[in-house]
Amino acid sequence: MIGIGCLAPLVLFVAGAFAGYLAMGSPGVTWGAGIGFLAGLAVLGLAGWVVGRIKRK
C-alpha cells in the first residue's frame, strides 16, 4: 500500500500540471503541479497512517 502511495506525488504532479495547463494555460502549469504534488503527499501520508493503524491491530 505504501508502494502505491509513493507513486502518488509523481502521478498527481503530472496530472496537476496537465489540468493546470488546460484550465489556465501556461501559468497554470506551476500551480497545478504544486497542488498535485501536495495532494500526492497527502495521499502518501494517509496511506502511511492507515498502514500504521492496521499494523497495531
Biopython code that builds the backbone (N, CA, C, O; Angstrom):
import numpy as np
from Bio.PDB.StructureBuilder import StructureBuilder

atoms = [
    (1, "MET", "N", (0.832, -1.190, 0.000)),
    (1, "MET", "CA", (0.000, 0.000, 0.000)),
    (1, "MET", "C", (0.877, 1.254, 0.000)),
    (1, "MET", "O", (0.564, 2.231, -0.681)),
    (2, "ILE", "N", (1.962, 1.228, 0.755)),
    (2, "ILE", "CA", (2.858, 2.380, 0.763)),
    (2, "ILE", "C", (3.552, 2.504, -0.594)),
    (2, "ILE", "O", (3.837, 3.614, -1.043)),
    (3, "GLY", "N", (3.825, 1.376, -1.249)),
    (3, "GLY", "CA", (4.453, 1.438, -2.570)),
    (3, "GLY", "C", (3.595, 2.197, -3.572)),
    (3, "GLY", "O", (4.114, 2.965, -4.381)),
    (4, "ILE", "N", (2.305, 1.987, -3.520)),
    (4, "ILE", "CA", (1.385, 2.722, -4.386)),
    (4, "ILE", "C", (1.345, 4.183, -3.970)),
    (4, "ILE", "O", (1.309, 5.075, -4.818)),
    (5, "GLY", "N", (1.351, 4.428, -2.671)),
    (5, "GLY", "CA", (1.329, 5.796, -2.166)),
    (5, "GLY", "C", (2.569, 6.572, -2.549)),
    (5, "GLY", "O", (2.503, 7.789, -2.724)),
    (6, "CYS", "N", (3.703, 5.893, -2.683)),
    (6, "CYS", "CA", (4.946, 6.581, -3.058)),
    (6, "CYS", "C", (4.871, 7.131, -4.488)),
    (6, "CYS", "O", (5.528, 8.123, -4.805)),
    (7, "LEU", "N", (4.099, 6.511, -5.320)),
    (7, "LEU", "CA", (3.951, 6.993, -6.692)),
    (7, "LEU", "C", (2.935, 8.121, -6.812)),
    (7, "LEU", "O", (2.915, 8.830, -7.818)),
    (8, "ALA", "N", (2.098, 8.295, -5.806)),
    (8, "ALA", "CA", (1.034, 9.295, -5.867)),
    (8, "ALA", "C", (1.554, 10.715, -6.098)),
    (8, "ALA", "O", (0.995, 11.422, -6.937)),
    (9, "PRO", "N", (2.614, 11.172, -5.382)),
    (9, "PRO", "CA", (3.079, 12.542, -5.653)),
    (9, "PRO", "C", (3.544, 12.740, -7.097)),
    (9, "PRO", "O", (3.299, 13.790, -7.691)),
    (10, "LEU", "N", (4.207, 11.743, -7.655)),
    (10, "LEU", "CA", (4.692, 11.856, -9.031)),
    (10, "LEU", "C", (3.540, 11.884, -10.026)),
    (10, "LEU", "O", (3.498, 12.729, -10.920)),
    (11, "VAL", "N", (2.619, 10.964, -9.863)),
    (11, "VAL", "CA", (1.483, 10.877, -10.791)),
    (11, "VAL", "C", (0.605, 12.117, -10.681)),
    (11, "VAL", "O", (0.201, 12.679, -11.699)),
    (12, "LEU", "N", (0.303, 12.550, -9.455)),
    (12, "LEU", "CA", (-0.548, 13.716, -9.287)),
    (12, "LEU", "C", (0.165, 15.009, -9.669)),
    (12, "LEU", "O", (-0.486, 15.983, -10.045)),
    (13, "PHE", "N", (1.491, 15.031, -9.577)),
    (13, "PHE", "CA", (2.264, 16.181, -10.055)),
    (13, "PHE", "C", (2.034, 16.379, -11.553)),
    (13, "PHE", "O", (1.742, 17.487, -12.004)),
    (14, "VAL", "N", (2.165, 15.308, -12.306)),
    (14, "VAL", "CA", (1.988, 15.383, -13.761)),
    (14, "VAL", "C", (0.523, 15.665, -14.111)),
    (14, "VAL", "O", (0.237, 16.487, -14.981)),
    (15, "ALA", "N", (-0.391, 14.988, -13.438)),
    (15, "ALA", "CA", (-1.813, 15.216, -13.706)),
    (15, "ALA", "C", (-2.216, 16.642, -13.355)),
    (15, "ALA", "O", (-3.000, 17.263, -14.074)),
    (16, "GLY", "N", (-1.683, 17.163, -12.253)),
    (16, "GLY", "CA", (-1.977, 18.533, -11.864)),
    (16, "GLY", "C", (-1.421, 19.545, -12.844)),
    (16, "GLY", "O", (-2.072, 20.546, -13.146)),
    (17, "ALA", "N", (-0.223, 19.292, -13.343)),
    (17, "ALA", "CA", (0.375, 20.190, -14.333)),
    (17, "ALA", "C", (-0.465, 20.206, -15.608)),
    (17, "ALA", "O", (-0.689, 21.265, -16.194)),
    (18, "PHE", "N", (-0.920, 19.057, -16.027)),
    (18, "PHE", "CA", (-1.752, 18.976, -17.228)),
    (18, "PHE", "C", (-3.092, 19.671, -17.026)),
    (18, "PHE", "O", (-3.550, 20.424, -17.885)),
    (19, "ALA", "N", (-3.718, 19.408, -15.868)),
    (19, "ALA", "CA", (-5.006, 20.048, -15.579)),
    (19, "ALA", "C", (-4.844, 21.560, -15.451)),
    (19, "ALA", "O", (-5.704, 22.316, -15.903)),
    (20, "GLY", "N", (-3.754, 22.001, -14.843)),
    (20, "GLY", "CA", (-3.489, 23.432, -14.727)),
    (20, "GLY", "C", (-3.306, 24.080, -16.081)),
    (20, "GLY", "O", (-3.761, 25.202, -16.304)),
    (21, "TYR", "N", (-2.646, 23.383, -16.985)),
    (21, "TYR", "CA", (-2.465, 23.910, -18.331)),
    (21, "TYR", "C", (-3.803, 24.026, -19.059)),
    (21, "TYR", "O", (-4.070, 25.017, -19.739)),
    (22, "LEU", "N", (-4.629, 23.011, -18.907)),
    (22, "LEU", "CA", (-5.933, 23.053, -19.563)),
    (22, "LEU", "C", (-6.825, 24.155, -18.984)),
    (22, "LEU", "O", (-7.594, 24.783, -19.712)),
    (23, "ALA", "N", (-6.720, 24.382, -17.690)),
    (23, "ALA", "CA", (-7.592, 25.353, -17.039)),
    (23, "ALA", "C", (-7.118, 26.792, -17.229)),
    (23, "ALA", "O", (-7.928, 27.679, -17.495)),
    (24, "MET", "N", (-5.802, 27.032, -17.093)),
    (24, "MET", "CA", (-5.305, 28.411, -17.067)),
    (24, "MET", "C", (-4.202, 28.702, -18.076)),
    (24, "MET", "O", (-3.698, 29.823, -18.123)),
    (25, "GLY", "N", (-3.824, 27.736, -18.868)),
    (25, "GLY", "CA", (-2.756, 27.963, -19.818)),
    (25, "GLY", "C", (-1.395, 27.780, -19.157)),
    (25, "GLY", "O", (-1.259, 27.050, -18.176)),
    (26, "SER", "N", (-0.405, 28.447, -19.704)),
    (26, "SER", "CA", (0.973, 28.284, -19.247)),
    (26, "SER", "C", (1.183, 28.616, -17.763)),
    (26, "SER", "O", (1.875, 27.855, -17.085)),
    (27, "PRO", "N", (0.629, 29.701, -17.224)),
    (27, "PRO", "CA", (0.838, 29.968, -15.790)),
    (27, "PRO", "C", (0.191, 28.914, -14.878)),
    (27, "PRO", "O", (0.618, 28.741, -13.737)),
    (28, "GLY", "N", (-0.798, 28.235, -15.357)),
    (28, "GLY", "CA", (-1.481, 27.231, -14.561)),
    (28, "GLY", "C", (-0.683, 25.961, -14.349)),
    (28, "GLY", "O", (-0.992, 25.175, -13.453)),
    (29, "VAL", "N", (0.340, 25.751, -15.163)),
    (29, "VAL", "CA", (1.158, 24.546, -15.032)),
    (29, "VAL", "C", (1.828, 24.517, -13.662)),
    (29, "VAL", "O", (1.814, 23.488, -12.987)),
    (30, "THR", "N", (2.409, 25.627, -13.252)),
    (30, "THR", "CA", (3.108, 25.687, -11.973)),
    (30, "THR", "C", (2.137, 25.453, -10.815)),
    (30, "THR", "O", (2.420, 24.671, -9.908)),
    (31, "TRP", "N", (1.001, 26.131, -10.853)),
    (31, "TRP", "CA", (0.014, 25.976, -9.790)),
    (31, "TRP", "C", (-0.549, 24.562, -9.761)),
    (31, "TRP", "O", (-0.669, 23.965, -8.691)),
    (32, "GLY", "N", (-0.890, 24.030, -10.908)),
    (32, "GLY", "CA", (-1.444, 22.677, -10.968)),
    (32, "GLY", "C", (-0.455, 21.627, -10.496)),
    (32, "GLY", "O", (-0.820, 20.694, -9.779)),
    (33, "ALA", "N", (0.804, 21.784, -10.903)),
    (33, "ALA", "CA", (1.825, 20.829, -10.485)),
    (33, "ALA", "C", (2.040, 20.894, -8.976)),
    (33, "ALA", "O", (2.176, 19.860, -8.322)),
    (34, "GLY", "N", (2.071, 22.092, -8.427)),
    (34, "GLY", "CA", (2.251, 22.240, -6.982)),
    (34, "GLY", "C", (1.097, 21.661, -6.190)),
    (34, "GLY", "O", (1.305, 20.962, -5.198)),
    (35, "ILE", "N", (-0.108, 21.947, -6.621)),
    (35, "ILE", "CA", (-1.287, 21.408, -5.935)),
    (35, "ILE", "C", (-1.338, 19.893, -6.077)),
    (35, "ILE", "O", (-1.672, 19.193, -5.121)),
    (36, "GLY", "N", (-1.010, 19.383, -7.255)),
    (36, "GLY", "CA", (-0.987, 17.932, -7.460)),
    (36, "GLY", "C", (0.055, 17.252, -6.589)),
    (36, "GLY", "O", (-0.199, 16.181, -6.037)),
    (37, "PHE", "N", (1.227, 17.866, -6.460)),
    (37, "PHE", "CA", (2.283, 17.294, -5.625)),
    (37, "PHE", "C", (1.858, 17.270, -4.153)),
    (37, "PHE", "O", (2.063, 16.272, -3.462)),
    (38, "LEU", "N", (1.272, 18.358, -3.683)),
    (38, "LEU", "CA", (0.803, 18.399, -2.298)),
    (38, "LEU", "C", (-0.316, 17.385, -2.051)),
    (38, "LEU", "O", (-0.375, 16.762, -0.991)),
    (39, "ALA", "N", (-1.185, 17.229, -3.021)),
    (39, "ALA", "CA", (-2.238, 16.211, -2.894)),
    (39, "ALA", "C", (-1.619, 14.813, -2.846)),
    (39, "ALA", "O", (-2.084, 13.950, -2.103)),
    (40, "GLY", "N", (-0.581, 14.595, -3.633)),
    (40, "GLY", "CA", (0.113, 13.305, -3.610)),
    (40, "GLY", "C", (0.773, 13.038, -2.270)),
    (40, "GLY", "O", (0.757, 11.908, -1.782)),
    (41, "LEU", "N", (1.359, 14.078, -1.669)),
    (41, "LEU", "CA", (1.946, 13.910, -0.340)),
    (41, "LEU", "C", (0.878, 13.597, 0.702)),
    (41, "LEU", "O", (1.113, 12.822, 1.628)),
    (42, "ALA", "N", (-0.289, 14.201, 0.547)),
    (42, "ALA", "CA", (-1.392, 13.907, 1.460)),
    (42, "ALA", "C", (-1.842, 12.453, 1.316)),
    (42, "ALA", "O", (-2.131, 11.790, 2.312)),
    (43, "VAL", "N", (-1.901, 11.963, 0.091)),
    (43, "VAL", "CA", (-2.275, 10.562, -0.147)),
    (43, "VAL", "C", (-1.228, 9.635, 0.468)),
    (43, "VAL", "O", (-1.579, 8.629, 1.084)),
    (44, "LEU", "N", (0.053, 9.965, 0.307)),
    (44, "LEU", "CA", (1.127, 9.167, 0.878)),
    (44, "LEU", "C", (1.041, 9.155, 2.399)),
    (44, "LEU", "O", (1.193, 8.102, 3.019)),
    (45, "GLY", "N", (0.799, 10.310, 3.003)),
    (45, "GLY", "CA", (0.658, 10.377, 4.457)),
    (45, "GLY", "C", (-0.535, 9.585, 4.958)),
    (45, "GLY", "O", (-0.453, 8.898, 5.976)),
    (46, "LEU", "N", (-1.638, 9.684, 4.241)),
    (46, "LEU", "CA", (-2.836, 8.924, 4.616)),
    (46, "LEU", "C", (-2.587, 7.423, 4.500)),
    (46, "LEU", "O", (-3.011, 6.656, 5.364)),
    (47, "ALA", "N", (-1.907, 7.005, 3.448)),
    (47, "ALA", "CA", (-1.597, 5.583, 3.278)),
    (47, "ALA", "C", (-0.690, 5.101, 4.411)),
    (47, "ALA", "O", (-0.886, 4.007, 4.939)),
    (48, "GLY", "N", (0.298, 5.909, 4.784)),
    (48, "GLY", "CA", (1.173, 5.547, 5.897)),
    (48, "GLY", "C", (0.422, 5.450, 7.210)),
    (48, "GLY", "O", (0.678, 4.551, 8.011)),
    (49, "TRP", "N", (-0.497, 6.364, 7.433)),
    (49, "TRP", "CA", (-1.293, 6.346, 8.658)),
    (49, "TRP", "C", (-2.170, 5.102, 8.715)),
    (49, "TRP", "O", (-2.271, 4.458, 9.759)),
    (50, "VAL", "N", (-2.808, 4.762, 7.587)),
    (50, "VAL", "CA", (-3.672, 3.583, 7.540)),
    (50, "VAL", "C", (-2.868, 2.312, 7.781)),
    (50, "VAL", "O", (-3.304, 1.435, 8.527)),
    (51, "VAL", "N", (-1.705, 2.205, 7.160)),
    (51, "VAL", "CA", (-0.876, 1.012, 7.354)),
    (51, "VAL", "C", (-0.417, 0.927, 8.809)),
    (51, "VAL", "O", (-0.381, -0.160, 9.385)),
    (52, "GLY", "N", (-0.069, 2.060, 9.401)),
    (52, "GLY", "CA", (0.331, 2.054, 10.810)),
    (52, "GLY", "C", (-0.798, 1.599, 11.718)),
    (52, "GLY", "O", (-0.571, 0.855, 12.673)),
    (53, "ARG", "N", (-2.013, 2.042, 11.424)),
    (53, "ARG", "CA", (-3.171, 1.627, 12.232)),
    (53, "ARG", "C", (-3.446, 0.131, 12.061)),
    (53, "ARG", "O", (-3.808, -0.551, 13.019)),
    (54, "ILE", "N", (-3.275, -0.367, 10.850)),
    (54, "ILE", "CA", (-3.524, -1.785, 10.600)),
    (54, "ILE", "C", (-2.480, -2.647, 11.312)),
    (54, "ILE", "O", (-2.814, -3.702, 11.852)),
    (55, "LYS", "N", (-1.225, -2.208, 11.316)),
    (55, "LYS", "CA", (-0.154, -2.980, 11.933)),
    (55, "LYS", "C", (-0.310, -3.066, 13.456)),
    (55, "LYS", "O", (0.100, -4.052, 14.069)),
    (56, "ARG", "N", (-0.896, -2.048, 14.055)),
    (56, "ARG", "CA", (-1.078, -2.066, 15.518)),
    (56, "ARG", "C", (-2.113, -3.079, 15.957)),
    (56, "ARG", "O", (-2.064, -3.572, 17.084)),
    (57, "LYS", "N", (-3.036, -3.389, 15.091)),
    (57, "LYS", "CA", (-4.112, -4.318, 15.484)),
    (57, "LYS", "C", (-3.813, -5.734, 15.165)),
    (57, "LYS", "O", (-4.629, -6.614, 15.441)),
]
sb = StructureBuilder()
sb.init_structure("model")
sb.init_model(0)
sb.init_chain("A")
sb.init_seg("    ")
for serial, (resi, resn, name, xyz) in enumerate(atoms, 1):
    if name == "N":
        sb.init_residue(resn, " ", resi, " ")
    sb.init_atom(name, np.array(xyz, "f"), 0.0, 1.0, " ", f" {name:<3s}", serial, name[0])
structure = sb.get_structure()
